[in-house]
Amino acid sequence: MAGTEKTRSVPRWMKVLLVLSLGLNLLIVGTVVGTFAKRGPPGPSDRLDSFAYARALDHADRRAIFSELRAARREIDGPSIRDASGALSILRAEPFDSAAFADVIEAQNARGDQLREIGQSALIDRISAMSAEERNEYADRLEAAMEARRDRRK
């Protein structure tokens, strides 16, 4: 038995987190691909996606908002790791407890809602701090994004 060595295994919570992260990434990629592949009838030209407001900010404002979101995410992500372990236990349990699994998913959605609200608040605070000239420049960039969207949909 001198030739057999025990290898260190990756902790279960890390495997769970990897699987959940992969699933979330696939969901995002599927959404993006589906959005671009659809190319349905043109929508109203004044409709903006939720990221257009952030993209229209200047570099410094965008960095400040994303920095705030990263800090908030570090605080919010702790329970997410525990939920990932709990989700695996629930999925493997017999009989399957769909209500408990729904609670895990709902908790993850609640954290996503928290981050969205923090981002919205940070965006509003940034825009509120702008001068009239800066807001006009921001509005011009938003308008250009709307026109570019309209042109892509033709």
Buried (B, 14 or more C-beta within 10 A) or exposed (E): EEEEEEEEEEEEEEBBBEEBEEEEEEEEEEEEEEEEEEEEEEEEEEEBEEEBBBEBBEEEBBEBBBEBBEEBBEEBEEBBBEBBBBBBEBEEEEEEEEEBBEBBEEBBEEBEEBBEEBBEEBBEEBBEEBEEEBEEBBEEBBEEBBEEBBEEBE
